[in-house]
Amino acid sequence: MKKYVIPTTLALTCLVLVSATALASNAGIDPKVEKQSREAVKKQEKKSSELIKVLNEDVTKGLENARKAVNALDEGKNKEALTLLKEAVGGFEVALAADPNLHLVPVSSVVQAQELYSNPGLLKRELAYAKDLLEDGKVQEARRILLPLRSDISVKTTFLPMRTYPEAIRTAVKQLVDEKPEEAKQTLSVAMSTLLVTEEVVAPIPLVTAKNFVEEASKMDKEKKDEVLQKLNMAREQLEVGKLLGYLPEDGKQYEEMEDRIKEIVTEVKGENKAKKMYKDLKAALSQWLPWGNSES
C-alpha cells in the first residue's frame, strides 16, 4: 500500500466519515465507471473506521472547552469563559499526568473520499492545457484546472501540541483573572493556530475501481467473453487514470507491469480462457495500493 502524507493548516474538529465528490471533466464519462467507482468507495465505508487515529479523550475535551471559551468571550461572557478554560487546563493536566511525554496528540480524525470521474483522454487534454497555461505564466488559471484532479480516500487528522498549547491556555486564564479579556482572546487565537493537521492518502479511487472491475471479470461466466473484455478494458482505463493523476511511481514500472497483466488476461479470454491464475496475480498487484489488502468485501 502506497501512502502520501500532505501537511495542511486547516483545523478539523469533528470525527465523522464524509464524502466529497469532485465532478470535474465528467462529460463523456461512461456511467458504468462512475457507478462502479461509487460502489467501490461505498464498500470501504465499514472499513474506514480502521484508518481513523485513536483520540485522547482528555485532550480532546480540553480543546472543546477552549473552543467554547472563545465563543463565550465573543459574547462577553468572561466568567463562563474562565470556567471553561480552567476545565480545559484540568483535562490537559490529567492527560500529562498519565503520560508526561505527550507531544502531538490526535484530537480529530476524519476519513473522506474525494471522487473524480474522468477518463484518460479527458485527463490528458486537461493536463496538457494546464501545462500550456503554466508555460505562459498563467499560474492561477492552471491551478483551477489542476486542483480538482484528485480521486482518493484519505485521512485528515488534527494534532494538538501538548508542549505549548496547555501553557497558552494557562496564560489566557491568568489574563482573564487580571480582567484582560482582549489579551486572552489574542492568546487563544494564537493557540488555535498552532493546531497541526495532516492528510494521508490511503487509497487512490481509480485503483480501487480497477480492482473491483478485475474482481467482477474474474467471477463472470467464461463464455461471456464480450462482457468480460469490457470489464477488463474499464479496469485498464482506471489504471491509466490513476497513473495520470500521479498515484503510481513516476518510473512507470508498476503501471506497465499491471497493464501487461491485463493484456495477458485479455489474450487468454480471447483464446482458451485459462486466466484464473492471471486474475489472482493481477488482483494481488492492485491490492498493494489499498490499506485493506486483497479483501473482496
Backbone as CSV, one residue per row, in Angstrom:
resi,resn,N_x,N_y,N_z,CA_x,CA_y,CA_z,C_x,C_y,C_z
1,MET,0.842,-1.196,0.000,0.000,0.000,0.000,0.875,1.242,0.000
2,LYS,0.616,2.157,-0.908,1.356,3.411,-1.000,0.624,4.489,-0.229
3,LYS,1.354,5.251,0.578,0.734,6.331,1.347,1.395,7.652,0.997
4,TYR,0.600,8.726,0.991,1.082,10.060,0.732,0.642,10.925,1.896
5,VAL,1.582,11.599,2.553,1.227,12.449,3.680,1.330,13.900,3.249
6,ILE,0.244,14.651,3.440,0.169,16.034,2.994,-0.088,16.925,4.198
7,PRO,0.908,17.733,4.658,0.643,18.650,5.760,-0.264,19.782,5.299
8,THR,-1.113,20.249,6.183,-2.003,21.366,5.845,-2.220,22.209,7.073
9,THR,-2.797,23.407,6.905,-3.002,24.304,8.046,-4.458,24.399,8.436
10,LEU,-5.323,23.604,7.815,-6.736,23.643,8.175,-6.988,22.828,9.427
11,ALA,-7.870,23.267,10.290,-8.183,22.539,11.519,-9.567,21.922,11.410
12,LEU,-9.647,20.602,11.626,-10.932,19.904,11.619,-11.264,19.508,13.047
13,THR,-12.528,19.632,13.417,-12.879,19.399,14.815,-13.978,18.371,14.988
14,CYS,-14.194,17.503,13.985,-15.235,16.501,14.122,-14.689,15.134,13.768
15,LEU,-15.382,14.105,14.237,-14.975,12.733,13.973,-16.101,12.069,13.190
16,VAL,-15.996,12.141,11.870,-17.071,11.637,11.022,-16.489,11.046,9.761
17,LEU,-17.322,10.318,9.016,-16.956,9.869,7.682,-17.667,10.781,6.709
18,VAL,-16.916,11.413,5.826,-17.545,12.315,4.870,-17.180,11.887,3.469
19,SER,-17.982,12.283,2.514,-17.691,12.005,1.110,-17.841,13.280,0.311
20,ALA,-16.725,13.754,-0.238,-16.745,14.965,-1.053,-16.521,14.547,-2.491
21,THR,-17.428,14.917,-3.369,-17.343,14.481,-4.752,-16.925,15.615,-5.660
22,ALA,-15.842,15.404,-6.391,-15.412,16.372,-7.390,-15.816,15.841,-8.744
23,LEU,-16.605,16.616,-9.465,-17.127,16.143,-10.743,-16.522,16.917,-11.903
24,ALA,-15.225,17.187,-11.811,-14.580,17.918,-12.889,-14.459,17.032,-14.114
25,SER,-14.660,17.613,-15.262,-14.436,16.937,-16.542,-15.227,15.656,-16.684
26,ASN,-16.516,15.653,-16.346,-17.267,14.404,-16.405,-18.023,14.232,-17.714
27,ALA,-17.828,15.144,-18.658,-18.502,14.992,-19.943,-17.951,13.777,-20.666
28,GLY,-18.824,12.910,-21.125,-18.387,11.747,-21.879,-17.914,10.592,-21.026
29,ILE,-18.154,10.636,-19.707,-17.711,9.562,-18.834,-18.706,8.407,-18.895
30,ASP,-18.182,7.200,-18.994,-19.030,6.014,-19.028,-19.775,5.902,-17.695
31,PRO,-21.117,5.901,-17.711,-21.896,5.801,-16.464,-21.538,4.559,-15.656
32,LYS,-21.122,3.494,-16.340,-20.758,2.261,-15.634,-19.521,2.479,-14.756
33,VAL,-18.593,3.282,-15.262,-17.387,3.569,-14.491,-17.733,4.381,-13.250
34,GLU,-18.581,5.411,-13.439,-18.992,6.231,-12.300,-19.737,5.391,-11.267
35,LYS,-20.637,4.544,-11.730,-21.412,3.694,-10.831,-20.491,2.742,-10.074
36,GLN,-19.530,2.154,-10.798,-18.608,1.201,-10.166,-17.735,1.912,-9.141
37,SER,-17.312,3.131,-9.477,-16.471,3.886,-8.556,-17.224,4.193,-7.266
38,ARG,-18.477,4.636,-7.400,-19.278,4.930,-6.211,-19.466,3.679,-5.355
39,GLU,-19.744,2.562,-6.008,-19.956,1.316,-5.278,-18.673,0.850,-4.602
40,ALA,-17.554,1.026,-5.285,-16.267,0.603,-4.730,-15.931,1.390,-3.470
41,VAL,-16.193,2.712,-3.512,-15.923,3.544,-2.336,-16.875,3.187,-1.204
42,LYS,-18.142,2.978,-1.549,-19.152,2.661,-0.540,-18.807,1.371,0.201
43,LYS,-18.228,0.419,-0.521,-17.848,-0.858,0.093,-16.862,-0.670,1.237
44,GLN,-16.063,0.384,1.138,-14.993,0.556,2.121,-15.418,1.360,3.340
45,GLU,-16.658,1.854,3.359,-17.091,2.708,4.473,-17.006,1.986,5.821
46,LYS,-17.352,0.712,5.833,-17.291,-0.041,7.089,-15.852,-0.224,7.554
47,LYS,-14.936,-0.277,6.580,-13.532,-0.497,6.936,-12.808,0.806,7.265
48,SER,-13.416,1.923,6.898,-12.735,3.202,7.055,-12.437,3.540,8.508
49,SER,-13.232,3.032,9.430,-13.003,3.322,10.849,-11.647,2.800,11.312
50,GLU,-11.125,1.790,10.618,-9.814,1.247,10.979,-8.700,2.246,10.676
51,LEU,-8.977,3.222,9.807,-7.964,4.185,9.399,-7.936,5.416,10.298
52,ILE,-8.972,5.570,11.128,-9.073,6.754,11.991,-8.135,6.624,13.188
53,LYS,-7.432,7.706,13.478,-6.493,7.708,14.603,-7.245,7.621,15.935
54,VAL,-6.611,6.980,16.910,-7.179,6.901,18.261,-7.002,8.261,18.933
55,LEU,-8.087,8.809,19.440,-8.048,10.142,20.033,-7.847,10.073,21.544
56,ASN,-7.216,11.102,22.090,-7.045,11.226,23.539,-8.244,11.995,24.075
57,GLU,-9.096,11.334,24.843,-10.357,11.938,25.285,-10.149,13.163,26.167
58,ASP,-9.176,13.095,27.070,-8.942,14.228,27.969,-8.479,15.455,27.190
59,VAL,-7.564,15.246,26.247,-7.046,16.361,25.453,-8.134,16.893,24.522
60,THR,-8.900,15.984,23.940,-9.985,16.391,23.043,-11.021,17.225,23.785
61,LYS,-11.361,16.795,25.004,-12.318,17.545,25.816,-11.753,18.918,26.180
62,GLY,-10.453,18.947,26.471,-9.812,20.226,26.792,-9.890,21.193,25.628
63,LEU,-9.642,20.689,24.404,-9.730,21.536,23.224,-11.169,22.023,23.009
64,GLU,-12.125,21.129,23.235,-13.539,21.501,23.080,-13.898,22.630,24.044
65,ASN,-13.433,22.540,25.292,-13.712,23.594,26.268,-13.031,24.903,25.884
66,ALA,-11.830,24.807,25.326,-11.125,26.019,24.898,-11.894,26.703,23.763
67,ARG,-12.446,25.921,22.850,-13.230,26.497,21.748,-14.504,27.169,22.292
68,LYS,-15.136,26.491,23.255,-16.335,27.082,23.859,-15.991,28.385,24.579
69,ALA,-14.808,28.432,25.168,-14.373,29.640,25.876,-14.209,30.803,24.901
70,VAL,-13.688,30.508,23.720,-13.535,31.546,22.691,-14.898,32.136,22.337
71,ASN,-15.888,31.259,22.151,-17.245,31.722,21.834,-17.832,32.549,22.976
72,ALA,-17.564,32.074,24.205,-18.086,32.805,25.369,-17.481,34.205,25.446
73,LEU,-16.190,34.323,25.160,-15.537,35.634,25.182,-16.113,36.550,24.108
74,ASP,-16.407,35.985,22.949,-17.000,36.778,21.865,-18.362,37.335,22.266
75,GLU,-19.039,36.605,23.165,-20.365,37.031,23.623,-20.294,37.854,24.901
76,GLY,-19.060,38.136,25.346,-18.893,38.957,26.549,-19.099,38.188,27.840
77,LYS,-19.133,36.863,27.787,-19.349,36.039,28.976,-17.993,35.620,29.555
78,ASN,-17.338,36.576,30.155,-15.966,36.339,30.612,-15.867,35.301,31.729
79,LYS,-16.823,35.331,32.680,-16.781,34.363,33.790,-16.966,32.933,33.276
80,GLU,-17.902,32.795,32.322,-18.136,31.467,31.735,-16.889,30.991,30.991
81,ALA,-16.241,31.924,30.281,-15.017,31.581,29.549,-13.924,31.133,30.517
82,LEU,-13.815,31.826,31.655,-12.795,31.477,32.652,-13.032,30.071,33.186
83,THR,-14.282,29.755,33.486,-14.616,28.413,33.987,-14.245,27.340,32.953
84,LEU,-14.577,27.606,31.702,-14.287,26.645,30.635,-12.791,26.447,30.447
85,LEU,-12.034,27.524,30.533,-10.580,27.421,30.357,-9.934,26.659,31.523
86,LYS,-10.454,26.865,32.719,-9.932,26.108,33.866,-10.204,24.614,33.691
87,GLU,-11.391,24.294,33.157,-11.706,22.891,32.882,-10.791,22.324,31.795
88,ALA,-10.469,23.166,30.819,-9.562,22.733,29.753,-8.183,22.417,30.324
89,VAL,-7.685,23.316,31.187,-6.380,23.082,31.819,-6.402,21.786,32.621
90,GLY,-7.521,21.546,33.312,-7.648,20.313,34.095,-7.557,19.081,33.206
91,GLY,-8.203,19.121,32.043,-8.142,17.995,31.122,-6.736,17.748,30.620
92,PHE,-6.018,18.831,30.298,-4.640,18.692,29.824,-3.736,18.128,30.928
93,GLU,-3.961,18.567,32.161,-3.142,18.091,33.274,-3.359,16.598,33.538
94,VAL,-4.617,16.151,33.399,-4.912,14.722,33.565,-4.162,13.909,32.504
95,ALA,-4.191,14.394,31.260,-3.522,13.685,30.168,-2.014,13.640,30.383
96,LEU,-1.435,14.758,30.826,0.011,14.815,31.051,0.438,13.990,32.257
97,ALA,-0.448,13.895,33.237,-0.132,13.062,34.408,-0.062,11.598,34.003
98,ALA,-0.926,11.207,33.064,-0.925,9.820,32.583,0.267,9.544,31.684
99,ASP,0.695,10.572,30.925,1.840,10.403,30.023,2.550,11.745,29.879
100,PRO,3.576,11.972,30.697,4.301,13.255,30.675,5.007,13.538,29.345
101,ASN,5.184,12.511,28.516,5.914,12.680,27.259,5.014,13.003,26.067
102,LEU,3.749,13.307,26.334,2.846,13.631,25.233,3.374,14.828,24.450
103,HIS,3.272,14.730,23.122,3.697,15.852,22.275,2.558,16.230,21.328
104,LEU,2.537,15.647,20.124,1.446,15.908,19.195,0.358,14.866,19.421
105,VAL,-0.794,15.304,19.920,-1.859,14.394,20.316,-3.043,14.521,19.351
106,PRO,-3.516,13.390,18.782,-4.675,13.454,17.875,-5.937,13.872,18.621
107,VAL,-6.619,14.888,18.103,-7.870,15.331,18.712,-9.042,15.254,17.728
108,SER,-8.749,14.937,16.479,-9.788,14.789,15.472,-9.236,13.955,14.326
109,SER,-10.069,13.058,13.789,-9.634,12.243,12.662,-10.831,11.999,11.747
110,VAL,-10.657,12.333,10.480,-11.755,12.263,9.520,-11.326,11.453,8.306
111,VAL,-12.128,10.464,7.948,-11.912,9.722,6.710,-12.813,10.316,5.647
112,GLN,-12.254,10.657,4.493,-13.089,11.232,3.454,-12.714,10.678,2.078
113,ALA,-13.704,10.650,1.211,-13.487,10.215,-0.168,-13.738,11.390,-1.092
114,GLN,-12.754,11.730,-1.905,-12.918,12.770,-2.918,-12.843,12.083,-4.276
115,GLU,-13.966,12.069,-4.979,-14.062,11.280,-6.194,-14.042,12.158,-7.443
116,LEU,-13.291,11.723,-8.431,-13.233,12.390,-9.726,-13.578,11.355,-10.791
117,TYR,-14.550,11.651,-11.615,-14.937,10.725,-12.673,-14.416,11.274,-13.991
118,SER,-13.454,10.575,-14.563,-12.851,11.034,-15.793,-12.328,9.830,-16.567
119,ASN,-11.729,10.095,-17.714,-11.102,9.019,-18.488,-9.753,9.509,-18.988
120,PRO,-8.898,8.625,-19.458,-7.547,9.025,-19.859,-7.523,10.146,-20.897
121,GLY,-8.414,10.083,-21.902,-8.411,11.104,-22.944,-8.665,12.490,-22.400
122,LEU,-9.694,12.626,-21.550,-10.022,13.927,-20.966,-8.904,14.425,-20.051
123,LEU,-8.364,13.524,-19.259,-7.293,13.932,-18.344,-6.057,14.409,-19.097
124,LYS,-5.700,13.718,-20.162,-4.529,14.127,-20.940,-4.723,15.522,-21.522
125,ARG,-5.938,15.810,-21.991,-6.199,17.137,-22.545,-6.124,18.218,-21.468
126,GLU,-6.675,17.916,-20.288,-6.647,18.901,-19.207,-5.225,19.140,-18.708
127,LEU,-4.456,18.071,-18.586,-3.071,18.213,-18.130,-2.237,18.991,-19.144
128,ALA,-2.473,18.730,-20.429,-1.751,19.457,-21.474,-2.113,20.938,-21.441
129,TYR,-3.417,21.217,-21.233,-3.875,22.608,-21.161,-3.244,23.309,-19.956
130,ALA,-3.219,22.631,-18.808,-2.616,23.217,-17.601,-1.127,23.482,-17.815
131,LYS,-0.459,22.574,-18.495,0.970,22.750,-18.777,1.194,23.981,-19.651
132,ASP,0.340,24.152,-20.675,0.446,25.339,-21.540,0.239,26.619,-20.739
133,LEU,-0.747,26.590,-19.828,-1.014,27.769,-19.004,0.190,28.117,-18.135
134,LEU,0.813,27.092,-17.539,1.987,27.330,-16.694,3.144,27.896,-17.509
135,GLU,3.311,27.377,-18.713,4.395,27.879,-19.571,4.158,29.329,-19.963
136,ASP,2.865,29.723,-20.001,2.528,31.107,-20.323,2.482,31.994,-19.079
137,GLY,2.827,31.419,-17.936,2.845,32.187,-16.694,1.483,32.394,-16.076
138,LYS,0.477,31.680,-16.549,-0.888,31.829,-16.021,-1.121,30.805,-14.909
139,VAL,-0.439,31.026,-13.797,-0.412,30.056,-12.700,-1.795,29.837,-12.086
140,GLN,-2.525,30.923,-11.840,-3.819,30.775,-11.181,-4.838,30.069,-12.074
141,GLU,-4.777,30.307,-13.374,-5.675,29.594,-14.284,-5.333,28.110,-14.306
142,ALA,-4.026,27.803,-14.296,-3.594,26.403,-14.265,-4.016,25.747,-12.959
143,ARG,-3.951,26.511,-11.879,-4.326,25.992,-10.559,-5.787,25.557,-10.552
144,ARG,-6.652,26.347,-11.188,-8.075,25.994,-11.229,-8.313,24.699,-12.007
145,ILE,-7.444,24.431,-12.969,-7.555,23.185,-13.735,-7.064,21.996,-12.912
146,LEU,-5.960,22.201,-12.187,-5.284,21.092,-11.514,-5.901,20.715,-10.165
147,LEU,-6.435,21.692,-9.439,-6.939,21.402,-8.091,-7.991,20.284,-8.040
148,PRO,-8.948,20.236,-8.981,-9.950,19.165,-8.896,-9.428,17.789,-9.317
149,LEU,-8.207,17.732,-9.855,-7.702,16.469,-10.387,-7.182,15.581,-9.265
150,ARG,-8.123,15.074,-8.518,-7.806,14.225,-7.362,-8.937,13.242,-7.152
151,SER,-8.595,12.000,-6.850,-9.625,10.983,-6.604,-9.044,9.945,-5.649
152,ASP,-9.365,10.102,-4.362,-8.763,9.199,-3.381,-9.538,9.177,-2.072
153,ILE,-9.201,8.191,-1.261,-9.699,8.094,0.114,-8.537,8.525,1.011
154,SER,-8.806,9.462,1.905,-7.735,9.980,2.744,-8.186,10.112,4.188
155,VAL,-7.214,10.280,5.069,-7.478,10.512,6.494,-6.871,11.856,6.869
156,LYS,-7.711,12.751,7.383,-7.224,14.027,7.906,-7.254,13.961,9.428
157,THR,-6.125,14.251,10.035,-6.023,14.183,11.490,-5.512,15.504,12.043
158,THR,-6.200,16.003,13.073,-5.776,17.231,13.752,-5.006,16.859,15.014
159,PHE,-3.833,17.466,15.170,-2.986,17.206,16.342,-2.865,18.464,17.189
160,LEU,-2.904,18.278,18.500,-2.715,19.387,19.433,-1.318,19.280,20.040
161,PRO,-0.519,20.365,19.969,0.856,20.330,20.509,0.855,20.506,22.028
162,MET,1.066,19.420,22.743,0.961,19.455,24.205,2.120,20.189,24.872
163,ARG,3.177,20.460,24.136,4.310,21.166,24.733,4.081,22.677,24.793
164,THR,3.098,23.164,24.038,2.865,24.609,24.010,1.412,25.002,24.264
165,TYR,0.461,24.202,23.813,-0.952,24.591,23.880,-1.459,24.753,25.315
166,PRO,-1.237,23.778,26.212,-1.745,23.928,27.592,-1.208,25.181,28.277
167,GLU,0.072,25.507,28.013,0.651,26.697,28.641,-0.040,27.963,28.134
168,ALA,-0.415,27.965,26.853,-1.136,29.119,26.298,-2.498,29.280,26.973
169,ILE,-3.148,28.163,27.272,-4.454,28.232,27.946,-4.280,28.765,29.368
170,ARG,-3.207,28.352,30.043,-2.929,28.872,31.392,-2.709,30.386,31.345
171,THR,-2.017,30.833,30.298,-1.776,32.267,30.140,-3.099,33.008,29.956
172,ALA,-4.002,32.437,29.158,-5.312,33.054,28.930,-6.123,33.105,30.218
173,VAL,-6.000,32.076,31.059,-6.687,32.057,32.351,-6.207,33.225,33.208
174,LYS,-4.880,33.400,33.267,-4.307,34.499,34.070,-4.781,35.854,33.539
175,GLN,-4.836,35.975,32.220,-5.272,37.235,31.636,-6.732,37.545,31.977
176,LEU,-7.563,36.526,32.024,-8.967,36.732,32.404,-9.085,37.081,33.882
177,VAL,-8.276,36.412,34.705,-8.280,36.725,36.139,-7.869,38.179,36.356
178,ASP,-6.937,38.657,35.518,-6.466,40.048,35.601,-7.392,41.006,34.851
179,GLU,-8.563,40.462,34.398,-9.573,41.252,33.691,-9.023,41.874,32.401
180,LYS,-8.355,41.043,31.643,-7.820,41.457,30.346,-8.369,40.522,29.262
181,PRO,-9.678,40.575,29.006,-10.314,39.644,28.068,-9.805,39.758,26.634
182,GLU,-9.455,40.966,26.183,-8.971,41.126,24.814,-7.619,40.425,24.637
183,GLU,-6.761,40.533,25.656,-5.478,39.834,25.597,-5.688,38.320,25.618
184,ALA,-6.671,37.870,26.394,-6.980,36.438,26.450,-7.455,35.945,25.091
185,LYS,-8.281,36.759,24.422,-8.754,36.396,23.078,-7.576,36.211,22.123
186,GLN,-6.634,37.158,22.176,-5.476,37.095,21.291,-4.638,35.858,21.588
187,THR,-4.466,35.558,22.865,-3.686,34.381,23.261,-4.346,33.104,22.739
188,LEU,-5.666,33.027,22.877,-6.392,31.841,22.414,-6.358,31.729,20.892
189,SER,-6.423,32.865,20.211,-6.362,32.860,18.752,-5.030,32.300,18.265
190,VAL,-3.960,32.747,18.897,-2.629,32.250,18.530,-2.519,30.759,18.838
191,ALA,-3.059,30.349,19.981,-3.005,28.939,20.376,-3.727,28.059,19.358
192,MET,-4.902,28.507,18.906,-5.670,27.731,17.933,-4.906,27.568,16.618
193,SER,-4.111,28.548,16.265,-3.369,28.493,15.003,-2.225,27.487,15.050
194,THR,-1.911,26.990,16.254,-0.805,26.032,16.367,-1.249,24.586,16.159
195,LEU,-2.573,24.357,16.014,-3.053,23.001,15.740,-2.494,22.545,14.386
196,LEU,-2.013,21.323,14.351,-1.425,20.783,13.128,-2.375,19.760,12.508
197,VAL,-2.623,19.895,11.210,-3.479,18.943,10.507,-2.683,18.265,9.413
198,THR,-2.708,16.944,9.391,-2.063,16.188,8.324,-3.120,15.453,7.523
199,GLU,-2.829,15.246,6.263,-3.713,14.479,5.393,-2.922,13.342,4.788
200,GLU,-3.422,12.130,4.958,-2.741,10.940,4.462,-3.631,10.233,3.441
201,VAL,-3.162,10.189,2.205,-3.898,9.469,1.162,-3.632,7.979,1.338
202,VAL,-4.690,7.219,1.577,-4.512,5.788,1.851,-4.959,4.884,0.710
203,ALA,-5.777,5.405,-0.217,-6.225,4.574,-1.326,-6.667,5.416,-2.513
204,PRO,-5.956,5.331,-3.636,-6.403,6.025,-4.852,-7.658,5.343,-5.402
205,ILE,-8.740,6.104,-5.574,-10.018,5.528,-6.005,-9.953,4.878,-7.386
206,PRO,-9.216,5.419,-8.371,-9.142,4.727,-9.657,-8.602,3.301,-9.537
207,LEU,-7.671,3.092,-8.603,-7.115,1.748,-8.430,-8.086,0.846,-7.667
208,VAL,-8.861,1.458,-6.740,-9.923,0.697,-6.067,-10.940,0.228,-7.113
209,THR,-11.302,1.149,-8.005,-12.273,0.837,-9.046,-11.737,-0.206,-10.011
210,ALA,-10.482,-0.056,-10.420,-9.864,-1.022,-11.339,-9.864,-2.414,-10.730
211,LYS,-9.535,-2.495,-9.450,-9.506,-3.797,-8.775,-10.896,-4.426,-8.749
212,ASN,-11.917,-3.608,-8.511,-13.285,-4.135,-8.499,-13.702,-4.655,-9.867
213,PHE,-13.314,-3.938,-10.936,-13.621,-4.413,-12.288,-12.948,-5.758,-12.545
214,VAL,-11.699,-5.887,-12.102,-10.962,-7.141,-12.291,-11.626,-8.274,-11.516
215,GLU,-12.038,-7.975,-10.276,-12.700,-8.998,-9.461,-14.006,-9.450,-10.111
216,GLU,-14.767,-8.492,-10.635,-16.025,-8.842,-11.293,-15.767,-9.695,-12.535
217,ALA,-14.763,-9.306,-13.319,-14.449,-10.059,-14.531,-14.029,-11.483,-14.198
218,SER,-13.288,-11.639,-13.101,-12.787,-12.973,-12.735,-13.904,-13.913,-12.302
219,LYS,-15.054,-13.348,-11.880,-16.164,-14.169,-11.387,-17.227,-14.427,-12.453
220,MET,-17.069,-13.784,-13.628,-18.093,-13.901,-14.662,-17.992,-15.213,-15.429
221,ASP,-19.089,-15.593,-16.041,-19.128,-16.778,-16.887,-18.091,-16.628,-17.993
222,LYS,-17.201,-17.608,-18.119,-16.120,-17.536,-19.106,-16.618,-17.471,-20.538
223,GLU,-17.855,-17.873,-20.757,-18.404,-17.836,-22.115,-18.861,-16.432,-22.510
224,LYS,-19.052,-15.562,-21.506,-19.485,-14.186,-21.797,-18.256,-13.313,-22.060
225,LYS,-17.561,-13.648,-23.121,-16.274,-13.006,-23.385,-16.391,-11.501,-23.592
226,ASP,-17.427,-11.060,-24.318,-17.565,-9.630,-24.586,-17.721,-8.834,-23.299
227,GLU,-18.521,-9.351,-22.355,-18.737,-8.655,-21.088,-17.472,-8.663,-20.244
228,VAL,-16.770,-9.798,-20.265,-15.515,-9.895,-19.510,-14.498,-8.905,-20.069
229,LEU,-14.379,-8.846,-21.384,-13.425,-7.943,-22.020,-13.771,-6.483,-21.739
230,GLN,-15.063,-6.183,-21.664,-15.482,-4.814,-21.340,-15.032,-4.433,-19.933
231,LYS,-15.209,-5.352,-18.978,-14.774,-5.098,-17.596,-13.266,-4.868,-17.543
232,LEU,-12.522,-5.697,-18.269,-11.067,-5.573,-18.255,-10.609,-4.274,-18.908
233,ASN,-11.306,-3.863,-19.943,-10.965,-2.604,-20.600,-11.210,-1.423,-19.668
234,MET,-12.319,-1.465,-18.911,-12.601,-0.390,-17.963,-11.579,-0.394,-16.824
235,ALA,-11.126,-1.587,-16.420,-10.076,-1.674,-15.397,-8.794,-1.032,-15.905
236,ARG,-8.463,-1.301,-17.171,-7.247,-0.735,-17.756,-7.340,0.798,-17.838
237,GLU,-8.530,1.304,-18.179,-8.709,2.755,-18.231,-8.526,3.386,-16.861
238,GLN,-9.106,2.766,-15.829,-8.982,3.316,-14.477,-7.542,3.235,-13.974
239,LEU,-6.834,2.212,-14.380,-5.420,2.096,-14.033,-4.649,3.269,-14.642
240,GLU,-4.964,3.608,-15.892,-4.300,4.731,-16.547,-4.696,6.057,-15.899
241,VAL,-5.966,6.168,-15.486,-6.405,7.375,-14.773,-5.571,7.555,-13.503
242,GLY,-5.368,6.453,-12.770,-4.556,6.515,-11.556,-3.140,6.975,-11.838
243,LYS,-2.597,6.513,-12.954,-1.240,6.932,-13.336,-1.204,8.416,-13.681
244,LEU,-2.175,8.869,-14.484,-2.207,10.270,-14.904,-2.397,11.212,-13.720
245,LEU,-3.125,10.753,-12.708,-3.354,11.583,-11.518,-2.162,11.547,-10.555
246,GLY,-1.151,10.747,-10.889,0.075,10.749,-10.102,0.101,9.809,-8.920
247,TYR,-0.783,8.816,-8.903,-0.815,7.894,-7.768,0.146,6.715,-7.917
248,LEU,0.747,6.569,-9.068,1.706,5.496,-9.302,3.094,6.105,-9.489
249,PRO,4.157,5.355,-9.183,5.521,5.890,-9.294,5.818,6.459,-10.675
250,GLU,6.649,7.486,-10.696,6.954,8.181,-11.946,7.674,7.303,-12.959
251,ASP,8.441,6.307,-12.485,9.193,5.488,-13.444,8.283,4.597,-14.290
252,GLY,7.011,4.420,-13.830,6.026,3.704,-14.642,6.154,2.194,-14.656
253,LYS,7.109,1.650,-13.912,7.332,0.196,-13.976,6.149,-0.595,-13.435
254,GLN,5.616,-0.183,-12.285,4.494,-0.924,-11.696,3.238,-0.787,-12.542
255,TYR,3.052,0.410,-13.133,1.910,0.608,-14.031,2.028,-0.325,-15.233
256,GLU,3.193,-0.364,-15.838,3.400,-1.208,-17.016,3.213,-2.683,-16.680
257,GLU,3.658,-3.061,-15.481,3.510,-4.457,-15.063,2.034,-4.840,-14.948
258,MET,1.240,-3.965,-14.310,-0.186,-4.265,-14.150,-0.920,-4.207,-15.492
259,GLU,-0.539,-3.253,-16.328,-1.170,-3.151,-17.648,-0.854,-4.398,-18.476
260,ASP,0.397,-4.870,-18.399,0.774,-6.070,-19.141,-0.029,-7.284,-18.675
261,ARG,-0.302,-7.343,-17.369,-1.079,-8.469,-16.849,-2.520,-8.427,-17.356
262,ILE,-3.069,-7.221,-17.452,-4.421,-7.110,-18.017,-4.419,-7.565,-19.475
263,LYS,-3.408,-7.140,-20.228,-3.313,-7.533,-21.638,-3.190,-9.054,-21.785
264,GLU,-2.434,-9.666,-20.881,-2.269,-11.128,-20.927,-3.603,-11.828,-20.664
265,ILE,-4.361,-11.281,-19.701,-5.668,-11.879,-19.407,-6.602,-11.709,-20.603
266,VAL,-6.567,-10.543,-21.224,-7.397,-10.294,-22.404,-7.073,-11.313,-23.491
267,THR,-5.795,-11.562,-23.696,-5.378,-12.548,-24.699,-5.916,-13.925,-24.363
268,GLU,-5.847,-14.284,-23.075,-6.346,-15.592,-22.641,-7.857,-15.704,-22.820
269,VAL,-8.564,-14.624,-22.456,-10.021,-14.633,-22.576,-10.429,-14.815,-24.036
270,LYS,-9.702,-14.157,-24.925,-9.998,-14.281,-26.352,-9.648,-15.666,-26.884
271,GLY,-8.731,-16.361,-26.175,-8.320,-17.699,-26.615,-9.027,-18.784,-25.839
272,GLU,-8.238,-19.641,-25.172,-8.812,-20.777,-24.434,-9.374,-20.362,-23.085
273,ASN,-9.044,-19.155,-22.645,-9.594,-18.602,-21.400,-9.184,-19.395,-20.159
274,LYS,-7.874,-19.576,-19.997,-7.341,-20.214,-18.792,-6.683,-19.128,-17.931
275,ALA,-7.506,-18.183,-17.485,-6.965,-16.956,-16.895,-7.039,-16.900,-15.375
276,LYS,-7.434,-17.958,-14.699,-7.660,-17.909,-13.254,-6.431,-17.430,-12.490
277,LYS,-5.266,-18.017,-12.771,-4.026,-17.634,-12.081,-3.650,-16.184,-12.403
278,MET,-3.896,-15.767,-13.639,-3.569,-14.394,-14.035,-4.413,-13.382,-13.260
279,TYR,-5.697,-13.693,-13.086,-6.566,-12.806,-12.292,-6.022,-12.669,-10.872
280,LYS,-5.624,-13.780,-10.295,-5.116,-13.775,-8.928,-3.883,-12.882,-8.806
281,ASP,-2.951,-12.997,-9.756,-1.731,-12.194,-9.722,-2.043,-10.713,-9.918
282,LEU,-2.969,-10.400,-10.822,-3.322,-9.006,-11.089,-3.994,-8.380,-9.874
283,LYS,-4.921,-9.095,-9.244,-5.604,-8.558,-8.061,-4.605,-8.312,-6.936
284,ALA,-3.623,-9.196,-6.820,-2.597,-9.026,-5.789,-1.762,-7.777,-6.063
285,ALA,-1.460,-7.532,-7.342,-0.674,-6.352,-7.709,-1.442,-5.074,-7.404
286,LEU,-2.739,-5.053,-7.690,-3.560,-3.875,-7.413,-3.764,-3.669,-5.912
287,SER,-3.824,-4.778,-5.169,-4.120,-4.700,-3.732,-3.035,-4.009,-2.933
288,GLN,-1.814,-3.972,-3.468,-0.725,-3.348,-2.699,-0.959,-1.859,-2.490
289,TRP,-1.875,-1.252,-3.263,-2.151,0.173,-3.142,-3.310,0.452,-2.206
290,LEU,-3.914,-0.592,-1.620,-5.088,-0.408,-0.776,-4.773,-0.818,0.655
291,PRO,-5.255,-0.059,1.657,-4.948,-0.365,3.051,-5.582,-1.644,3.546
292,TRP,-6.628,-2.133,2.841,-7.319,-3.338,3.287,-6.891,-4.551,2.489
293,GLY,-5.780,-4.414,1.714,-5.168,-5.559,1.063,-6.039,-6.224,0.017
294,ASN,-6.064,-7.549,0.042,-6.712,-8.321,-1.024,-8.117,-8.736,-0.670
295,SER,-8.755,-8.020,0.290,-10.126,-8.342,0.656,-11.070,-7.988,-0.472
296,GLU,-12.054,-8.834,-0.726,-13.005,-8.588,-1.799,-14.332,-8.072,-1.284
297,SER,-14.407,-7.852,0.006,-15.668,-7.371,0.595,-15.682,-5.871,0.639
